[in-house]
Amino acid sequence: MRACPRGLSRVLALCLLLIPGLATVRAEPLPPVSIGFYTPVIRDIPRKDVEVSLRFWIEELARSLNLTYTPVRFYDHIEALKRDIDAGKINFLVANSMGVVQHFSLGELGDGFSGYKNIPDHLILIVRRDAGIHGLADLAGKRIGLLDGDELSNIYLETLLMKTWGKPDWNRLGPVSREQRSSKLAHRLFFGQADAALIYRSGYEAVLALNPQVAQRLHVLEEHTFRIRSPHIGLFSARVRPEHREAITQAALKLNDSARGRQVMQIYLADSMVRTKVDELEPFRELLTTYRALRARADAQTEKKGGGK
C-alpha cells in the first residue's frame, strides 16, 4: 500500500474529523454523508495528493465503520459546490466562510460542526516596524503581501482601500505578492521582501513560536484586525432534517472524549471539535454588504467623472 505523502496527515484529519463516531449514532436511518470540499481551504499540499489520499483513506474508514458514505467531492470553484448542494449531491460542505456568504443564502444551510482552535483565527494586518506604516494611508507605495485566492483577504483589503481613498485604488500600492500560506507571507515581511501583509493569526503565531525575533521586526495593526472565529466552516445543507443534523453532530463531538479523536485533532492543529452555527457567517455578511455599498458608490463616482469629460 502506498504510504501517505508527507504532510497529508493534517489534510486527512480534516475529513476524519467529520466521520469517527457516526457508527454510534442511534439506529434510525440517516442520509448518506456526502461531503463537498472546497479546495482553497487547504493551501500547503498539492491538489492531486489531496484527492488521491483523502479518497482512499476516507473510503477505507467508511467501510470499516459500516457507514453509508459517498466519496468526498473536491471543488476548485465554489459555484460548482453550490450547484451540487442545490441538486442534492452534497449535504455537508467544508469551505471558506467568505465564499459561502457570496454564494449561499441563510436559508440554504444548517448548523454543523468543525475542528477549531480555542483562540480565534483572526485576519490581521502586519507591517514591518521600519516601513513607516502607522495607518491605512501609509500603505501608498508599499509592497503588499496577500494570500493567493483567498476571498476574504481580497475583499477586506479592497474595503480598507475604499474607506481610505474612496475607491479600490490598487495603483496607489506598491508591488503585490501572493503566497499560499500565511507563514510564507510572514517570512517575506521578516526578510524585507514586503512591507505589509494580511495573514491569519495562526500562521503568524506559528512563525513567532519558531523565531521570537519576528516580533522585533513586525507589528500587528490591531485596529484593522478582522475578528472571526475561523476563516472556514463546516455546515449541513438545510435539506438535511434537523434531527439528523443533530444526531451526526453529537457523534462528531465525541471526538473530544476519545484518545483517537484528540490525536486526530492534534494532527490537524485543532484544539477541539465544536458546533458551528450559520450565524457565525454574520461578520462575513456584514463585510460583504459594506464592500458592495462602497464599491457601488466608487463606481458611481467613476461613472460620473467619466460622463463629465
C-alpha positions in Angstrom: 0.0 0.0 0.0 1.3 3.4 -0.9 2.5 5.5 2.0 0.6 8.7 2.8 2.6 11.7 1.4 4.4 13.8 3.9 2.2 16.4 5.4 -1.1 14.8 4.3 -1.9 13.7 7.8 -3.2 17.2 8.6 -5.4 17.1 5.5 -6.7 13.7 6.2 -7.6 14.7 9.7 -9.9 17.4 8.4 -12.3 15.0 6.9 -11.6 12.4 9.5 -13.0 14.9 11.9 -16.2 14.6 10.1 -16.6 10.8 10.4 -15.5 9.0 13.6 -18.3 8.4 16.0 -21.0 8.2 13.4 -21.2 4.5 13.9 -22.6 5.1 17.4 -25.5 7.2 16.2 -28.9 5.9 17.0 -30.3 3.2 14.8 -32.8 5.2 12.8 -31.8 5.6 9.2 -29.5 8.6 8.4 -28.9 10.0 5.0 -25.6 9.2 3.3 -23.0 11.7 4.4 -21.9 13.5 1.3 -19.1 16.0 1.8 -18.2 18.8 -0.6 -14.7 20.1 0.0 -13.7 23.5 -1.4 -10.0 23.0 -2.1 -8.8 26.6 -1.3 -9.4 25.7 2.4 -6.1 23.7 2.1 -3.2 25.6 0.7 0.0 23.9 1.5 -0.4 20.4 -0.1 -0.6 19.5 -3.9 -4.2 19.0 -5.1 -3.5 15.6 -6.6 -2.0 14.3 -3.4 -5.1 15.6 -1.5 -7.5 13.9 -3.9 -5.9 10.5 -4.1 -5.0 10.1 -0.4 -8.2 11.6 1.0 -10.5 9.5 -1.1 -8.5 6.3 -0.4 -8.3 6.8 3.4 -11.9 8.1 3.8 -13.4 5.3 1.8 -11.4 2.7 3.9 -12.6 4.3 7.1 -16.2 4.4 5.9 -16.1 0.7 5.1 -14.5 -0.2 8.4 -17.3 1.6 10.3 -20.1 0.2 8.0 -21.3 3.7 7.1 -23.4 4.9 4.2 -21.0 7.3 2.7 -20.3 8.8 -0.6 -16.7 9.8 -1.7 -15.6 13.3 -0.9 -16.1 15.6 -3.8 -13.5 18.3 -4.4 -14.2 21.7 -5.8 -11.9 24.4 -7.2 -14.9 26.7 -7.7 -17.5 27.3 -5.1 -20.1 27.9 -7.8 -19.8 24.2 -8.7 -20.2 23.3 -5.0 -23.3 25.4 -4.8 -24.8 23.7 -7.8 -24.3 20.3 -6.3 -25.8 21.4 -3.0 -28.8 22.6 -4.9 -29.0 19.3 -6.8 -28.8 17.3 -3.6 -25.5 15.6 -4.5 -23.8 17.2 -1.4 -25.3 17.6 2.1 -22.3 18.9 4.1 -19.8 21.5 2.9 -16.4 22.5 4.1 -15.5 25.9 2.7 -14.1 29.3 3.3 -16.7 31.4 5.0 -16.4 34.4 2.7 -17.0 32.1 -0.3 -20.1 30.7 1.4 -21.7 34.1 2.1 -21.0 35.2 -1.5 -23.0 32.2 -2.9 -25.4 30.9 -0.3 -28.4 32.4 1.5 -29.1 31.9 5.2 -32.0 29.6 4.5 -29.9 27.2 2.4 -27.7 26.0 5.2 -28.0 24.4 8.6 -25.7 24.3 11.7 -22.9 21.9 11.6 -19.5 21.2 13.2 -15.8 21.6 12.6 -12.4 21.3 14.3 -11.3 24.7 15.6 -8.6 26.3 17.6 -9.5 27.6 21.1 -8.1 31.0 20.0 -10.0 32.8 17.2 -8.1 32.8 13.9 -8.5 36.5 13.0 -7.3 38.1 9.8 -4.6 40.5 10.8 -2.7 43.3 9.1 1.0 43.0 9.9 3.7 45.6 8.9 7.4 45.9 9.1 8.3 48.1 12.0 10.8 50.1 9.8 8.3 50.5 7.0 6.8 53.7 8.4 3.2 52.3 8.2 1.0 53.6 11.1 -2.3 53.8 9.3 -4.0 52.7 6.1 -3.0 55.8 4.2 0.7 54.9 4.8 0.2 51.8 2.5 0.6 54.0 -0.5 3.6 52.8 -2.5 4.3 50.0 -0.1 4.9 46.3 -1.0 1.9 44.3 0.0 1.6 40.5 0.6 -1.7 38.6 0.2 -2.9 35.0 0.4 -3.4 33.8 -3.1 -7.0 33.1 -4.0 -8.3 34.0 -0.5 -11.7 35.7 -0.9 -11.7 37.3 2.5 -8.2 38.9 2.1 -9.1 40.4 -1.3 -12.5 41.8 -0.2 -11.2 43.1 3.1 -8.2 44.9 1.6 -10.4 46.5 -1.1 -12.8 47.6 1.7 -9.9 49.2 3.6 -8.7 50.9 0.4 -12.2 52.3 -0.4 -12.6 53.6 3.2 -9.2 55.3 2.9 -9.2 56.6 -0.7 -12.8 56.4 -1.8 -12.0 53.7 -4.4 -10.2 50.3 -4.5 -7.1 52.1 -5.9 -4.6 49.2 -6.2 -2.4 51.5 -8.3 -1.5 53.5 -5.2 0.0 50.4 -3.7 3.5 49.1 -4.5 4.0 45.6 -5.9 1.6 43.0 -4.6 3.0 39.5 -4.0 0.8 36.5 -3.3 1.6 33.3 -1.3 -0.3 30.1 -0.5 0.4 30.2 3.2 0.3 32.9 6.0 3.6 31.7 7.3 5.3 32.4 3.9 3.9 35.9 4.0 5.3 36.4 7.5 8.7 35.3 6.3 8.5 37.7 3.4 7.9 40.5 5.8 10.7 39.3 8.2 13.3 39.2 5.4 12.3 42.6 3.9 10.6 41.3 0.8 7.3 43.0 1.7 6.2 45.9 3.8 2.7 44.8 4.9 0.6 41.7 4.6 -2.8 40.4 5.5 -2.4 36.9 7.1 -4.3 34.7 9.6 -3.2 34.9 13.2 -2.5 31.2 13.5 0.1 31.4 10.7 1.8 34.4 12.3 1.9 32.8 15.8 3.4 29.6 14.3 6.2 31.6 12.8 6.6 33.6 16.0 6.9 30.4 18.1 9.7 29.2 15.9 11.5 32.6 15.8 10.7 35.0 18.6 12.8 37.7 16.8 9.9 38.1 14.4 8.1 40.3 16.9 11.1 42.6 16.9 10.7 43.4 13.2 7.0 43.0 12.7 4.0 44.8 14.2 0.3 44.0 14.1 -2.0 46.9 13.4 -4.7 45.6 15.8 -7.2 48.3 14.9 -7.5 46.8 11.4 -8.0 43.2 12.6 -11.0 41.4 11.0 -12.3 39.4 14.0 -13.6 36.0 13.3 -13.8 32.6 14.9 -12.2 30.8 11.8 -11.8 31.6 8.1 -13.5 28.3 7.2 -16.7 26.5 8.3 -18.5 23.2 8.1 -22.3 23.3 7.6 -25.1 21.0 6.6 -27.4 21.6 3.7 -30.8 22.8 5.1 -32.4 19.9 3.3 -30.9 17.5 6.0 -33.6 17.1 8.6 -32.7 18.9 11.9 -32.8 15.6 13.9 -30.4 14.0 11.5 -28.0 17.0 11.7 -28.1 16.8 15.5 -27.5 13.1 15.6 -24.5 13.3 13.3 -23.2 16.4 15.1 -23.4 14.7 18.5 -21.5 11.7 17.2 -18.8 14.0 15.8 -18.4 15.9 19.1 -17.5 12.6 20.8 -14.1 13.0 19.2 -13.3 15.3 22.1 -13.7 12.4 24.5 -11.6 9.8 22.8 -7.8 9.4 22.6 -8.1 8.7 18.9 -10.2 11.8 18.4 -7.7 14.0 20.3 -4.9 12.6 18.2 -6.7 13.4 15.0 -7.4 16.9 16.1 -3.7 17.4 17.2 -2.6 16.4 13.7 -4.9 18.9 12.2 -3.8 21.5 14.7 -7.3 21.9 16.0 -8.0 22.1 19.8 -11.5 20.7 19.8 -14.5 19.6 17.8 -17.2 22.3 18.1 -20.6 23.1 16.8 -20.7 25.6 14.0 -23.7 27.9 13.7 -25.0 29.5 10.5 -25.0 32.9 12.3 -21.2 32.7 12.6 -21.3 33.8 9.0 -22.7 37.2 10.0 -19.4 39.1 10.2 -18.6 38.0 6.7 -22.1 39.0 5.5 -21.7 42.4 7.1 -18.3 42.9 5.5 -19.7 41.9 2.1 -22.6 44.3 2.5 -20.2 47.1 3.3 -17.9 46.2 0.5 -20.7 46.2 -2.1 -22.1 49.6 -0.8 -18.6 51.2 -1.0 -18.0 49.6 -4.4 -21.3 50.9 -5.8 -20.5 54.4 -4.6 -17.0 54.3 -6.0 -18.3 53.0 -9.4 -20.9 55.7 -9.4 -18.3 58.4 -8.8 -16.1 57.0 -11.6 -19.0 56.9 -14.0 -20.0 60.5 -13.0 -16.5 61.8 -13.6 -16.3 59.9 -16.9 -19.6 61.4 -18.1 -18.5 64.9 -17.3 -15.5 64.8 -19.6 
